[in-house]
Structure formats: C-alpha cells, structure tokens
Amino acid sequence: MSHSETHALAQMQSQHHDQSHGSVKTYLIGFVLSVILTAIPFWMVMEGDFSKVTTLWSIVTLAIVQIWVHLKYFLHLNFTTDEGKANTFTFLFSALIIVMVVGLSVWIIYESNAMMMY
C-alpha cells in the first residue's frame, strides 16, 4: 500500500473514533425491554384469557414498541445529531423502498394469478 492510500485509510477509520456505538448499559436495557416485549404477547396467547381482538391489538402494539426499542438501543438511530438524523432518514427511506418493492411484487403476482384463472 502506498503512503497516500495508507493515509486515506487512516483518515476514514478515524472519522468515527469519537462516536458512541452503545455501552453495555444501553445494550442491557434494550435486551431486557425486548425480552419483556416478547414475553407479554407470548403470555397473553398462552393464557387465552383475552379476546382475539384484544390479543391481536396488544401483539401489534407491542411489536411496534419493540421495533422502536431495536431501532433506538441496537441500531442507535436518533435525531439528536446531524449524523443521527441522516442515518434515521436513510433507514426510513430504505424501509419505504423495501415495502414498496415487496408490496408491488405481491400485487403483480396476485393480478397475474387472477388473469390466468379466468
């Protein structure tokens, strides 16, 4: 490797040296919250004491909360810094594209199937 390549590589690596990638405390908080948010719906289904509608809405709500926990504590997405905002918007844009590709693919396959049936 030449000196300029080594210098460029060192600069790229040093750009992120001062950023926090999470501590043991934040990972443990995320882990405990994830376990709780998984155990509650599991318990609700296993007990069977709740109506199907209540169970379904509870599972959906807790799943959304668990997605937020994973994004915050494991992926470290936030709006407090400029880089955090950019990372969050990049993630949201990627999620939108994935949802569109999957949704439109399912729609195309469904319509193709419907056309072949008649």
DSSP file (Angstrom, degrees, kcal/mol; ACC not computed):
  #  RESIDUE AA STRUCTURE BP1 BP2  ACC     N-H-->O    O-->H-N    N-H-->O    O-->H-N    TCO  KAPPA ALPHA  PHI   PSI    X-CA   Y-CA   Z-CA
    1    1 A M              0   0    0      0, 0.0     2,-0.0     0, 0.0     0, 0.0   0.000 360.0 360.0 360.0 137.2    0.0    0.0    0.0
    2    2 A S     >  -     0   0    0      1,-0.1     4,-2.3     4,-0.0     5,-0.2  -0.294 360.0-107.1 -77.3 168.0    1.3    3.4   -0.9
    3    3 A H  H  > S+     0   0    0      1,-0.2     4,-2.5     2,-0.2     5,-0.2   0.896 119.6  51.0 -61.8 -41.4    1.7    6.2    1.7
    4    4 A S  H  > S+     0   0    0      2,-0.2     4,-2.4     1,-0.2    -1,-0.2   0.878 110.5  48.8 -67.4 -37.0   -1.3    8.1    0.3
    5    5 A E  H  > S+     0   0    0      2,-0.2     4,-2.4     1,-0.2    -1,-0.2   0.909 112.2  48.7 -67.2 -41.1   -3.6    5.0    0.4
    6    6 A T  H  X S+     0   0    0     -4,-2.3     4,-2.3     2,-0.2    -2,-0.2   0.907 112.4  48.4 -63.3 -42.3   -2.5    4.3    4.0
    7    7 A H  H  X S+     0   0    0     -4,-2.5     4,-2.2     2,-0.2    -2,-0.2   0.911 111.6  49.2 -64.8 -43.0   -3.2    8.0    4.9
    8    8 A A  H  X S+     0   0    0     -4,-2.4     4,-2.2     2,-0.2    -2,-0.2   0.905 111.8  49.2 -63.4 -41.6   -6.6    7.9    3.3
    9    9 A L  H  X S+     0   0    0     -4,-2.4     4,-2.2     1,-0.2    -2,-0.2   0.904 110.3  50.5 -64.1 -42.0   -7.5    4.7    5.1
   10   10 A A  H  X S+     0   0    0     -4,-2.3     4,-1.9     1,-0.2    -1,-0.2   0.884 110.1  50.5 -64.0 -38.7   -6.4    6.1    8.4
   11   11 A Q  H  X S+     0   0    0     -4,-2.2     4,-0.9     2,-0.2    -2,-0.2   0.917 110.1  49.6 -65.7 -42.7   -8.5    9.2    7.9
   12   12 A M  H  < S+     0   0    0     -4,-2.2     3,-0.5     1,-0.2     4,-0.4   0.901 113.3  46.7 -63.0 -40.3  -11.6    7.1    7.0
   13   13 A Q  H >< S+     0   0    0     -4,-2.2     3,-0.7     1,-0.2    -1,-0.2   0.828 110.5  52.6 -71.6 -31.0  -11.1    5.0   10.1
   14   14 A S  H >< S+     0   0    0     -4,-1.9     3,-1.0     1,-0.2     4,-0.3   0.607  89.0  79.3 -82.5 -10.4  -10.5    8.0   12.4
   15   15 A Q  T 3< S+     0   0    0     -4,-0.9    -1,-0.2    -3,-0.5     3,-0.2   0.798 102.5  35.8 -65.9 -26.9  -13.7    9.8   11.3
   16   16 A H  T X  S+     0   0    0     -3,-0.7     3,-0.9    -4,-0.4    -1,-0.2   0.203  85.4 103.4-111.4  15.0  -15.8    7.6   13.6
   17   17 A H  T <  S+     0   0    0     -3,-1.0    -1,-0.1     1,-0.2    -2,-0.1   0.785  82.5  47.7 -71.8 -25.3  -13.4    7.2   16.5
   18   18 A D  T 3  S+     0   0    0     -4,-0.3     2,-0.3    -3,-0.2    -1,-0.2   0.402  89.3 104.6 -96.9   4.2  -15.3    9.6   18.8
   19   19 A Q  S <  S-     0   0    0     -3,-0.9     2,-0.5     1,-0.0    -3,-0.0  -0.617  71.2-123.8 -88.0 144.5  -18.8    8.3   18.2
   20   20 A S        -     0   0    0     -2,-0.3     3,-0.1     1,-0.1    -2,-0.1  -0.733  20.8-174.1 -85.9 128.9  -20.5    6.2   20.7
   21   21 A H        -     0   0    0     -2,-0.5    -1,-0.1     1,-0.4    -2,-0.0   0.049  59.7 -78.0-107.4  23.9  -21.7    2.8   19.5
   22   22 A G        -     0   0    0     54,-0.0    -1,-0.4     4,-0.0     2,-0.2   0.037  43.7-116.2  98.0 153.1  -23.5    2.0   22.7
   23   23 A S     >  -     0   0    0     -3,-0.1     4,-2.2     1,-0.1     5,-0.2  -0.663  33.4 -99.6-115.8 174.6  -22.5    0.8   26.1
   24   24 A V  H  > S+     0   0    0     -2,-0.2     4,-2.5     1,-0.2     5,-0.2   0.886 122.9  56.7 -61.0 -37.8  -23.1   -2.4   28.0
   25   25 A K  H  > S+     0   0    0      2,-0.2     4,-2.5     1,-0.2    -1,-0.2   0.933 107.9  45.0 -60.9 -47.6  -25.8   -0.5   29.9
   26   26 A T  H  > S+     0   0    0      1,-0.2     4,-2.5     2,-0.2    -1,-0.2   0.888 113.6  50.2 -67.6 -36.9  -27.8    0.5   26.7
   27   27 A Y  H  X S+     0   0    0     -4,-2.2     4,-2.4     2,-0.2    -1,-0.2   0.898 111.7  48.3 -66.5 -38.2  -27.5   -3.0   25.3
   28   28 A L  H  X S+     0   0    0     -4,-2.5     4,-2.9     2,-0.2     5,-0.2   0.904 110.9  50.5 -67.4 -40.6  -28.7   -4.5   28.5
   29   29 A I  H  X S+     0   0    0     -4,-2.5     4,-2.6     2,-0.2     5,-0.2   0.945 113.1  46.6 -60.0 -47.4  -31.7   -2.0   28.7
   30   30 A G  H  X S+     0   0    0     -4,-2.5     4,-2.3     1,-0.2    -2,-0.2   0.899 113.2  49.2 -61.0 -41.6  -32.5   -2.9   25.1
   31   31 A F  H  X S+     0   0    0     -4,-2.4     4,-2.5     2,-0.2    -2,-0.2   0.936 112.2  46.7 -64.5 -47.3  -32.2   -6.6   25.8
   32   32 A V  H  X S+     0   0    0     -4,-2.9     4,-2.5     1,-0.2     5,-0.2   0.923 113.6  48.6 -62.9 -44.5  -34.4   -6.5   28.9
   33   33 A L  H  X S+     0   0    0     -4,-2.6     4,-2.8    -5,-0.2    -1,-0.2   0.900 111.3  50.9 -61.8 -39.8  -37.1   -4.4   27.1
   34   34 A S  H  X S+     0   0    0     -4,-2.3     4,-1.0    -5,-0.2    -2,-0.2   0.909 110.2  48.7 -64.3 -42.1  -37.0   -6.8   24.2
   35   35 A V  H  X S+     0   0    0     -4,-2.5     4,-2.7     2,-0.2     3,-0.4   0.926 114.0  46.4 -64.1 -43.8  -37.5   -9.8   26.4
   36   36 A I  H  X S+     0   0    0     -4,-2.5     4,-2.2     1,-0.2    -2,-0.2   0.928 111.5  51.1 -63.0 -45.1  -40.4   -8.2   28.2
   37   37 A L  H  < S+     0   0    0     -4,-2.8    -1,-0.2     1,-0.2    -2,-0.2   0.655 115.5  43.6 -70.9 -14.0  -42.0   -7.0   25.0
   38   38 A T  H  X S+     0   0    0     -4,-1.0     4,-1.6    -3,-0.4    -1,-0.2   0.800 112.0  51.9 -91.5 -38.2  -41.7  -10.6   23.7
   39   39 A A  H  X S+     0   0    0     -4,-2.7     4,-2.8     1,-0.2     5,-0.2   0.856 102.1  59.7 -69.7 -35.9  -42.9  -12.3   26.9
   40   40 A I  H  X S+     0   0    0     -4,-2.2     4,-2.5     2,-0.2    -1,-0.2   0.957 109.4  40.1 -62.2 -52.8  -46.1  -10.3   27.3
   41   41 A P  H  > S+     0   0    0      0, 0.0     4,-2.4     0, 0.0     5,-0.2   0.895 115.1  53.8 -63.7 -36.4  -47.7  -11.3   24.0
   42   42 A F  H  X S+     0   0    0     -4,-1.6     4,-2.5     1,-0.2    -2,-0.2   0.934 110.7  46.2 -60.3 -45.1  -46.5  -14.9   24.5
   43   43 A W  H  X S+     0   0    0     -4,-2.8     4,-2.6     1,-0.2     5,-0.3   0.903 110.4  53.6 -63.3 -41.9  -48.1  -15.0   27.9
   44   44 A M  H  X S+     0   0    0     -4,-2.5     4,-1.8    -5,-0.2     6,-0.4   0.906 112.6  43.4 -61.5 -41.3  -51.3  -13.4   26.5
   45   45 A V  H  < S+     0   0    0     -4,-2.4    -2,-0.2     2,-0.2    -1,-0.2   0.916 114.9  48.6 -70.4 -42.7  -51.6  -16.1   23.8
   46   46 A M  H  < S+     0   0    0     -4,-2.5    -2,-0.2    -5,-0.2    -1,-0.2   0.866 112.6  48.0 -68.0 -36.0  -50.7  -19.0   26.1
   47   47 A E  H  < S-     0   0    0     -4,-2.6    -1,-0.2    -5,-0.2    -2,-0.2   0.917  84.2-161.2 -70.4 -42.9  -53.2  -17.9   28.8
   48   48 A G     <  +     0   0    0     -4,-1.8    -3,-0.1    -5,-0.3    -4,-0.1   0.650  50.6 124.2  71.4  14.5  -56.0  -17.4   26.3
   49   49 A D        +     0   0    0     -5,-0.3     2,-0.3     2,-0.1    -4,-0.1   0.590  56.9  74.0 -81.6 -10.6  -58.0  -15.3   28.8
   50   50 A F  S    S-     0   0    0     -6,-0.4     0, 0.0     1,-0.1     0, 0.0  -0.687  89.8-101.8-104.8 155.6  -58.2  -12.4   26.4
   51   51 A S     >  -     0   0    0     -2,-0.3     4,-2.6     1,-0.1     5,-0.2  -0.280  34.5-111.2 -68.2 162.1  -60.4  -12.0   23.4
   52   52 A K  H  > S+     0   0    0      1,-0.2     4,-2.7     2,-0.2     5,-0.2   0.881 118.2  51.1 -63.3 -37.7  -58.9  -12.5   20.0
   53   53 A V  H  > S+     0   0    0      2,-0.2     4,-2.6     1,-0.2     5,-0.3   0.930 111.4  46.8 -66.5 -45.0  -59.2   -8.8   19.1
   54   54 A T  H  > S+     0   0    0      1,-0.2     4,-2.2     2,-0.2    -2,-0.2   0.920 114.3  47.9 -62.3 -43.7  -57.6   -7.7   22.4
   55   55 A T  H  X S+     0   0    0     -4,-2.6     4,-2.5     2,-0.2    -2,-0.2   0.927 112.4  49.1 -63.0 -45.0  -54.8  -10.2   21.9
   56   56 A L  H  X S+     0   0    0     -4,-2.7     4,-2.5     1,-0.2    -2,-0.2   0.938 113.4  45.1 -61.8 -48.2  -54.2   -9.1   18.3
   57   57 A W  H  X S+     0   0    0     -4,-2.6     4,-2.5     1,-0.2    -1,-0.2   0.863 112.7  52.0 -66.6 -34.6  -54.1   -5.4   19.0
   58   58 A S  H  X S+     0   0    0     -4,-2.2     4,-2.7    -5,-0.3     5,-0.2   0.919 110.6  47.9 -65.5 -42.6  -51.8   -6.0   22.0
   59   59 A I  H  X S+     0   0    0     -4,-2.5     4,-2.1     2,-0.2    -2,-0.2   0.927 113.6  47.2 -64.0 -44.5  -49.4   -8.0   19.9
   60   60 A V  H  X S+     0   0    0     -4,-2.5     4,-2.1     2,-0.2    -2,-0.2   0.931 114.4  47.1 -62.8 -45.7  -49.4   -5.4   17.1
   61   61 A T  H  X S+     0   0    0     -4,-2.5     4,-2.2     1,-0.2    -2,-0.2   0.935 114.4  45.7 -62.5 -47.5  -48.9   -2.5   19.6
   62   62 A L  H  X S+     0   0    0     -4,-2.7     4,-2.3     1,-0.2    -1,-0.2   0.824 110.1  55.6 -67.7 -30.2  -46.1   -4.3   21.5
   63   63 A A  H  X S+     0   0    0     -4,-2.1     4,-2.2    -5,-0.2    -1,-0.2   0.907 107.9  48.5 -66.5 -40.9  -44.5   -5.3   18.2
   64   64 A I  H  X S+     0   0    0     -4,-2.1     4,-2.0     2,-0.2    -2,-0.2   0.916 112.3  48.6 -64.4 -42.5  -44.4   -1.6   17.1
   65   65 A V  H  X S+     0   0    0     -4,-2.2     4,-2.3     1,-0.2    -2,-0.2   0.899 110.6  51.6 -63.0 -39.5  -42.9   -0.7   20.5
   66   66 A Q  H  X S+     0   0    0     -4,-2.3     4,-2.5     2,-0.2    -2,-0.2   0.874 106.3  53.6 -67.6 -35.6  -40.3   -3.5   20.1
   67   67 A I  H  X S+     0   0    0     -4,-2.2     4,-2.5     2,-0.2    -1,-0.2   0.933 109.5  49.0 -60.3 -44.6  -39.4   -2.2   16.7
   68   68 A W  H  X S+     0   0    0     -4,-2.0     4,-2.5     1,-0.2     5,-0.2   0.911 109.8  51.8 -61.2 -42.7  -38.7    1.2   18.3
   69   69 A V  H  X>S+     0   0    0     -4,-2.3     4,-3.0     1,-0.2     5,-0.5   0.923 110.9  47.6 -60.8 -44.4  -36.6   -0.4   21.0
   70   70 A H  I  X>S+     0   0    0     -4,-2.5     5,-2.0     1,-0.2     4,-1.6   0.911 112.6  48.9 -64.2 -41.8  -34.5   -2.2   18.5
   71   71 A L  I  <5S+     0   0    0     -4,-2.5     6,-2.6     3,-0.2    -1,-0.2   0.893 119.6  38.1 -64.9 -38.5  -34.0    1.0   16.4
   72   72 A K  I  <5S+     0   0    0     -4,-2.5     4,-0.2     4,-0.2    -2,-0.2   0.947 126.9  29.2 -79.0 -49.9  -33.1    3.0   19.4
   73   73 A Y  I  <5S+     0   0    0     -4,-3.0    -3,-0.2    -5,-0.2    -2,-0.2   0.757 132.2  26.7 -89.8 -25.1  -31.0    0.6   21.5
   74   74 A F  I  <<S+     0   0    0     -4,-1.6    -3,-0.2    -5,-0.5    -4,-0.1   0.799 130.7  32.9-107.3 -38.7  -29.4   -1.7   18.9
   75   75 A L  S   <S-     0   0    0     -5,-2.0    -3,-0.2     2,-0.1    -4,-0.2   0.568  93.8-139.1 -94.2  -9.4  -29.2    0.4   15.7
   76   76 A H        +     0   0    0     -6,-0.3     2,-0.4    -4,-0.2    -4,-0.2   0.842  37.3 167.6  57.5  39.4  -28.7    3.7   17.6
   77   77 A L        +     0   0    0     -6,-2.6     2,-0.3    10,-0.1    -1,-0.2  -0.724  10.3 148.3 -84.3 130.8  -31.0    5.7   15.4
   78   78 A N        -     0   0    0     -2,-0.4    10,-0.4     6,-0.4     9,-0.1  -0.946  51.8-132.8-153.1 171.2  -31.7    9.1   16.8
   79   79 A F  S    S+     0   0    0     -2,-0.3     6,-0.1     1,-0.1    -2,-0.0   0.158  81.2  94.5-112.7  15.6  -32.5   12.7   16.0
   80   80 A T  S    S+     0   0    0      4,-0.0     2,-0.3     2,-0.0    -1,-0.1   0.783  86.3  37.2 -83.4 -25.8  -30.1   14.3   18.4
   81   81 A T  S  > S-     0   0    0      1,-0.1     4,-2.3    -3,-0.1     5,-0.2  -0.817  82.6-116.2-121.5 163.7  -27.1   14.8   16.0
   82   82 A D  H  > S+     0   0    0     -2,-0.3     4,-2.3     1,-0.2     5,-0.1   0.909 119.0  48.4 -63.2 -41.3  -26.9   15.6   12.3
   83   83 A E  H  > S+     0   0    0      2,-0.2     4,-2.7     1,-0.2    -1,-0.2   0.883 109.7  53.0 -67.2 -36.3  -25.4   12.2   11.5
   84   84 A G  H  > S+     0   0    0      2,-0.2     4,-2.4     1,-0.2    -6,-0.4   0.897 109.3  48.9 -63.6 -40.2  -28.2   10.5   13.6
   85   85 A K  H  X S+     0   0    0     -4,-2.3     4,-2.7     2,-0.2     5,-0.2   0.922 111.9  48.7 -64.0 -43.8  -30.8   12.4   11.6
   86   86 A A  H  X S+     0   0    0     -4,-2.3     4,-2.3     1,-0.2    -2,-0.2   0.913 112.5  48.2 -63.5 -42.7  -29.1   11.3    8.3
   87   87 A N  H  X S+     0   0    0     -4,-2.7     4,-2.4     2,-0.2    -1,-0.2   0.902 112.4  49.4 -63.7 -41.0  -28.9    7.7    9.4
   88   88 A T  H  X S+     0   0    0     -4,-2.4     4,-2.7   -10,-0.4    -2,-0.2   0.929 112.4  46.3 -65.6 -45.2  -32.5    7.7   10.5
   89   89 A F  H  X S+     0   0    0     -4,-2.7     4,-2.5     2,-0.2    -1,-0.2   0.875 111.7  52.4 -66.0 -35.7  -33.8    9.2    7.3
   90   90 A T  H  X S+     0   0    0     -4,-2.3     4,-2.4    -5,-0.2    -1,-0.2   0.920 111.1  47.4 -63.6 -43.2  -31.6    6.7    5.3
   91   91 A F  H  X S+     0   0    0     -4,-2.4     4,-2.6     2,-0.2    -2,-0.2   0.932 112.8  48.4 -62.6 -46.1  -33.1    3.9    7.3
   92   92 A L  H  X S+     0   0    0     -4,-2.7     4,-2.3     1,-0.2    -2,-0.2   0.897 111.7  49.4 -63.3 -40.5  -36.7    5.2    6.7
   93   93 A F  H  X S+     0   0    0     -4,-2.5     4,-2.4     2,-0.2    -1,-0.2   0.918 111.8  48.9 -63.9 -43.2  -36.1    5.6    3.0
   94   94 A S  H  X S+     0   0    0     -4,-2.4     4,-2.4     1,-0.2    -2,-0.2   0.909 111.0  50.2 -62.6 -41.8  -34.7    2.1    2.7
   95   95 A A  H  X S+     0   0    0     -4,-2.6     4,-2.6     2,-0.2    -1,-0.2   0.904 109.8  51.2 -63.3 -41.0  -37.6    0.7    4.6
   96   96 A L  H  X S+     0   0    0     -4,-2.3     4,-2.5     2,-0.2    -2,-0.2   0.927 110.7  47.9 -61.0 -45.9  -40.0    2.6    2.3
   97   97 A I  H  X S+     0   0    0     -4,-2.4     4,-2.7     2,-0.2    -2,-0.2   0.912 112.4  49.1 -62.7 -42.9  -38.3    1.2   -0.8
   98   98 A I  H  X S+     0   0    0     -4,-2.4     4,-2.7     2,-0.2     5,-0.3   0.924 111.5  48.8 -63.7 -44.4  -38.4   -2.4    0.6
   99   99 A V  H  X S+     0   0    0     -4,-2.6     4,-2.9     1,-0.2     5,-0.3   0.911 113.1  48.4 -61.5 -42.2  -42.1   -2.1    1.5
  100  100 A M  H  X S+     0   0    0     -4,-2.5     4,-2.8    -5,-0.2     5,-0.3   0.930 112.5  47.3 -64.4 -45.2  -42.9   -0.7   -2.0
  101  101 A V  H  X S+     0   0    0     -4,-2.7     4,-2.0     2,-0.2    -2,-0.2   0.936 117.6  41.9 -63.0 -46.6  -40.9   -3.5   -3.8
  102  102 A V  H  X S+     0   0    0     -4,-2.7     4,-2.4    -5,-0.2     5,-0.2   0.945 117.3  47.2 -66.6 -47.4  -42.4   -6.3   -1.7
  103  103 A G  H  X S+     0   0    0     -4,-2.9     4,-2.2    -5,-0.3    -2,-0.2   0.920 114.7  45.0 -61.4 -45.8  -46.0   -4.8   -1.8
  104  104 A L  H  X S+     0   0    0     -4,-2.8     4,-2.6    -5,-0.3    -1,-0.2   0.853 111.5  53.8 -68.7 -33.6  -45.9   -4.2   -5.6
  105  105 A S  H  X S+     0   0    0     -4,-2.0     4,-2.5    -5,-0.3    -2,-0.2   0.929 109.9  47.0 -64.5 -44.4  -44.4   -7.6   -6.2
  106  106 A V  H  X S+     0   0    0     -4,-2.4     4,-2.6     2,-0.2    -2,-0.2   0.913 112.6  50.5 -62.5 -41.9  -47.2   -9.3   -4.3
  107  107 A W  H  X S+     0   0    0     -4,-2.2     4,-2.7     2,-0.2     5,-0.2   0.924 111.0  47.9 -61.9 -45.6  -49.7   -7.1   -6.2
  108  108 A I  H  X S+     0   0    0     -4,-2.6     4,-2.5     2,-0.2    -2,-0.2   0.917 113.5  47.3 -62.6 -44.1  -48.3   -8.1   -9.6
  109  109 A I  H  X S+     0   0    0     -4,-2.5     4,-2.3     2,-0.2    -1,-0.2   0.910 112.8  49.5 -65.1 -41.5  -48.2  -11.8   -8.7
  110  110 A Y  H  X S+     0   0    0     -4,-2.6     4,-2.4     2,-0.2    -2,-0.2   0.933 113.1  46.0 -62.2 -46.9  -51.8  -11.6   -7.4
  111  111 A E  H  X S+     0   0    0     -4,-2.7     4,-2.3     2,-0.2    -2,-0.2   0.884 111.8  51.6 -65.6 -38.5  -53.0   -9.8  -10.5
  112  112 A S  H  X S+     0   0    0     -4,-2.5     4,-1.7    -5,-0.2    -1,-0.2   0.911 111.1  48.2 -63.4 -41.7  -51.1  -12.3  -12.8
  113  113 A N  H  X S+     0   0    0     -4,-2.3     4,-1.3     1,-0.2    -2,-0.2   0.911 110.6  51.1 -63.7 -42.7  -52.7  -15.2  -10.9
  114  114 A A  H  X S+     0   0    0     -4,-2.4     4,-0.8     1,-0.2    -2,-0.2   0.887 109.7  50.1 -63.8 -38.8  -56.2  -13.6  -11.3
  115  115 A M  H  < S+     0   0    0     -4,-2.3     3,-0.3     1,-0.2    -1,-0.2   0.836 110.5  49.6 -68.9 -32.3  -55.7  -13.1  -15.0
  116  116 A M  H  < S+     0   0    0     -4,-1.7    -1,-0.2     1,-0.2    -2,-0.2   0.720 104.0  59.9 -79.9 -19.9  -54.7  -16.7  -15.5
  117  117 A M  H  <        0   0    0     -4,-1.3    -1,-0.2    -3,-0.2    -2,-0.2   0.731 360.0 360.0 -79.2 -21.9  -57.6  -18.0  -13.6
  118  118 A Y     <        0   0    0     -4,-0.8    -1,-0.2    -3,-0.3    -2,-0.2   0.411 360.0 360.0-111.7 360.0  -60.3  -16.5  -15.9
